[in-house]
């Protein structure tokens, strides 16, 4: 069998079950557990999702989460996601 080059879907499927932060724009995103990667339409399902507000300053240029709102299950189309980051489990447990 010939080796298949990895696609974005292969990379996303490796993250299933992990907590991720999906950045939609500079100031807004969603954080939750990646449940499903959809090929048609291309997107991801997040469970335990929270809408998050991100802020950065001149002193701290890396965006930090400053506010959260629970959203339950959420589907995000890949066209709207600018960046996807994994969130360490210890970090999520510490804030609760």
C-alpha positions as CSV (number, residue, x, y, z in Angstrom):
1,X,0.0,0.0,0.0
2,X,1.4,3.4,-1.0
3,X,2.0,6.0,1.7
4,X,-0.6,8.7,1.8
5,X,0.6,12.2,2.5
6,X,-1.1,13.7,5.6
7,X,-3.9,16.2,5.1
8,X,-5.3,18.7,7.5
9,X,-8.0,16.1,8.3
10,X,-5.3,13.5,9.4
11,X,-3.7,16.1,11.6
12,X,-7.0,17.1,13.2
13,X,-8.0,13.5,13.8
14,X,-4.9,13.1,15.9
15,X,-6.4,15.7,18.3
16,X,-9.8,14.0,18.8
17,X,-10.4,13.7,22.6
18,X,-8.1,16.6,23.5
19,X,-9.0,20.1,24.6
20,X,-8.4,22.7,21.9
21,X,-8.7,26.5,21.5
22,X,-10.1,27.4,18.0
23,X,-9.3,31.1,17.3
24,X,-11.9,32.6,15.0
25,X,-10.5,36.1,14.9
26,X,-8.1,38.3,16.8
27,X,-10.4,38.7,19.8
28,X,-12.7,35.7,19.8
29,X,-12.6,31.9,19.8
30,X,-14.0,28.7,21.2
31,X,-12.4,26.3,23.7
32,X,-13.6,22.7,24.2
33,X,-12.9,19.0,23.7
34,X,-12.5,18.0,20.0
35,X,-15.1,15.3,19.4
36,X,-15.5,14.8,15.7
37,X,-13.7,16.0,12.5
38,X,-16.2,16.4,9.6
39,X,-15.1,16.1,5.9
40,X,-18.3,17.4,4.4
41,X,-18.8,20.1,5.3
42,X,-15.2,20.6,6.5
43,X,-15.4,21.4,10.2
44,X,-14.9,20.3,13.8
45,X,-17.4,19.5,16.6
46,X,-16.4,20.7,20.1
47,X,-18.1,19.3,23.2
48,X,-18.0,21.1,26.6
49,X,-17.4,24.2,24.4
50,X,-17.0,27.7,25.8
51,X,-16.9,30.9,23.8
52,X,-13.8,32.9,24.8
53,X,-12.8,36.5,24.5
54,X,-9.0,37.0,23.9
55,X,-7.0,40.1,24.7
56,X,-3.4,41.0,24.1
57,X,-1.4,44.1,25.1
58,X,1.9,45.7,24.2
59,X,3.3,44.3,27.4
60,X,1.8,40.8,26.8
61,X,1.5,40.3,23.1
62,X,0.4,36.7,23.3
63,X,-3.5,36.6,23.5
64,X,-4.9,35.5,26.8
65,X,-8.4,34.3,27.6
66,X,-10.2,37.1,29.6
67,X,-13.8,35.9,29.6
68,X,-15.8,32.7,29.0
69,X,-19.4,31.7,28.2
70,X,-20.6,28.1,28.1
71,X,-21.9,27.0,24.7
72,X,-22.3,23.2,25.1
73,X,-21.7,21.4,21.7
74,X,-20.5,23.6,18.9
75,X,-19.8,23.0,15.2
76,X,-17.0,25.2,13.6
77,X,-16.6,25.3,9.8
78,X,-12.9,25.1,9.0
79,X,-13.2,28.2,6.8
80,X,-13.8,30.3,9.9
81,X,-11.0,28.9,12.0
82,X,-7.7,31.0,11.9
83,X,-5.7,28.9,14.3
84,X,-6.2,25.7,16.4
85,X,-4.1,25.2,19.6
86,X,-4.1,22.3,22.1
87,X,-4.8,23.3,25.7
88,X,-2.9,21.4,28.4
89,X,-5.3,19.4,30.7
90,X,-3.6,20.7,33.8
91,X,-4.4,24.3,32.8
92,X,-8.1,23.6,32.3
93,X,-8.4,21.7,35.7
94,X,-6.6,24.6,37.5
95,X,-9.2,27.2,36.5
96,X,-12.2,25.2,37.7
